[in-house]
Amino acid sequence: MRSHPHPRTPGDELPPPATPAGREGLEALRRNPERALVALDFDGTLAEIVPDPEQARAHPDAVPALAALAPRLASVAVVTGRPAGVAVRYGGFAGVEGLEHLVVLGHYGAERWDAVSGTVQAPDVPPGVAGARAELPGLLDALGLWRGTWTEEKGRAVAVHTRRADDPQATFDALAAPLAELAARHGLVTEPGRYVIELRPPGMDKGVALASYAREVGAESVLYAGDDLGDLPAYAAVEKLRSDGVPGVLVCSGSTEVAELADRSDLVVDGPPGVVRLLAALARALKA
Ligand SMILES: O=P(O)(O)OC[C@H]1O[C@H](O[C@H]2O[C@H](CO)[C@@H](O)[C@H](O)[C@H]2O)[C@H](O)[C@@H](O)[C@@H]1O
């Protein structure tokens, strides 16, 4: 089992949320951490965005911060669009002292890895994924968008990335309708993200996953941090929990690429470095 020293960055205080609801959420978490759930997105939140999705790795301070925090909480979970096993690998989450109870909800909650068993639970892949995958190269070719796009094979989904195209936004826009049509024909939905459009099975999102996991662990407060459109359902789940009397904090891992989360957040931090500073500060505050 790997152990990590407790992260210390002198001068890093726990930043106060900008909203009353966020302050209430953070106070509840600090008052009763052993009943609190902290849930985090992976890409853009725990891991810096990089041009090649296969090169994404957790920020070097992320695992130490999570390992310092997790033993004080009811649960820490990573909620990601990545396959659960990929997030575990790229995150370096397995076999870490302090993360013995970590849970990774992958594929927007369709898959689940837990550190106790070290295994991934996943339902069967719907046949539509294979159908869409088979048609995708021909479609990209017909659209003249083969060059510059990169297709990520995700097992129970397939994702077309445009970040490395000459004009990432124009390529994304040109793909949106044809990919939605392809997805619909195969009983799938599209999931837009940061210069990526994913074709995936319907019926699950990060909101469903987070609400169900919060119930499972009996969370009496929730902190959720995300950066992208796929995190909005998780935001909605925290807002619903708040309206049901469960305090929560919404943290935006800020970027210049996504504007939709900041206005709904209680706290905006500066990308993954800001997220891990927040986690480390929270761990210190709970220890004090
Ligand atoms: O739910 P998340 O953990 O945020 O995962 C969402 C998607 O993230 C990945 O793509 C994003 O990160 C890449 C690496 O930094 C970047 O190159 C890409 O532009 C981003 O969209 C991942 O590749 C997807 O499978 C995830 O669904």
PDBQT file of the ligand as one rigid body, heavy atoms in Angstrom, charges set to zero:
ROOT
HETATM    1  O1  LIG A 301     -16.398  13.265 -16.452  1.00  0.00    +0.000 OA
HETATM    2  P1  LIG A 301     -14.958  13.605 -16.678  1.00  0.00    +0.000 P 
HETATM    3  O2  LIG A 301     -14.030  12.918 -15.725  1.00  0.00    +0.000 OA
HETATM    4  O3  LIG A 301     -14.714  15.099 -16.719  1.00  0.00    +0.000 OA
HETATM    5  O4  LIG A 301     -14.617  13.060 -18.132  1.00  0.00    +0.000 OA
HETATM    6  C1  LIG A 301     -15.173  13.715 -19.283  1.00  0.00    +0.000 C 
HETATM    7  C2  LIG A 301     -14.375  13.357 -20.531  1.00  0.00    +0.000 C 
HETATM    8  O5  LIG A 301     -13.029  13.679 -20.248  1.00  0.00    +0.000 OA
HETATM    9  C3  LIG A 301     -12.017  13.320 -21.191  1.00  0.00    +0.000 C 
HETATM   10  O6  LIG A 301     -11.951  14.322 -22.170  1.00  0.00    +0.000 OA
HETATM   11  C4  LIG A 301     -11.558  15.578 -21.636  1.00  0.00    +0.000 C 
HETATM   12  O7  LIG A 301     -10.231  15.510 -21.120  1.00  0.00    +0.000 OA
HETATM   13  C5  LIG A 301      -9.199  15.234 -22.101  1.00  0.00    +0.000 C 
HETATM   14  C6  LIG A 301      -7.881  15.083 -21.366  1.00  0.00    +0.000 C 
HETATM   15  O8  LIG A 301      -7.574  16.244 -20.665  1.00  0.00    +0.000 OA
HETATM   16  C7  LIG A 301      -9.174  16.359 -23.153  1.00  0.00    +0.000 C 
HETATM   17  O9  LIG A 301      -8.187  16.096 -24.131  1.00  0.00    +0.000 OA
HETATM   18  C8  LIG A 301     -10.561  16.454 -23.797  1.00  0.00    +0.000 C 
HETATM   19  O10 LIG A 301     -10.585  17.575 -24.673  1.00  0.00    +0.000 OA
HETATM   20  C9  LIG A 301     -11.648  16.638 -22.734  1.00  0.00    +0.000 C 
HETATM   21  O11 LIG A 301     -12.938  16.612 -23.312  1.00  0.00    +0.000 OA
HETATM   22  C10 LIG A 301     -12.193  11.928 -21.731  1.00  0.00    +0.000 C 
HETATM   23  O12 LIG A 301     -11.349  11.699 -22.816  1.00  0.00    +0.000 OA
HETATM   24  C11 LIG A 301     -13.612  11.569 -22.046  1.00  0.00    +0.000 C 
HETATM   25  O13 LIG A 301     -13.731  10.191 -22.310  1.00  0.00    +0.000 OA
HETATM   26  C12 LIG A 301     -14.487  11.887 -20.836  1.00  0.00    +0.000 C 
HETATM   27  O14 LIG A 301     -15.827  11.529 -21.115  1.00  0.00    +0.000 OA
ENDROOT
TORSDOF 0
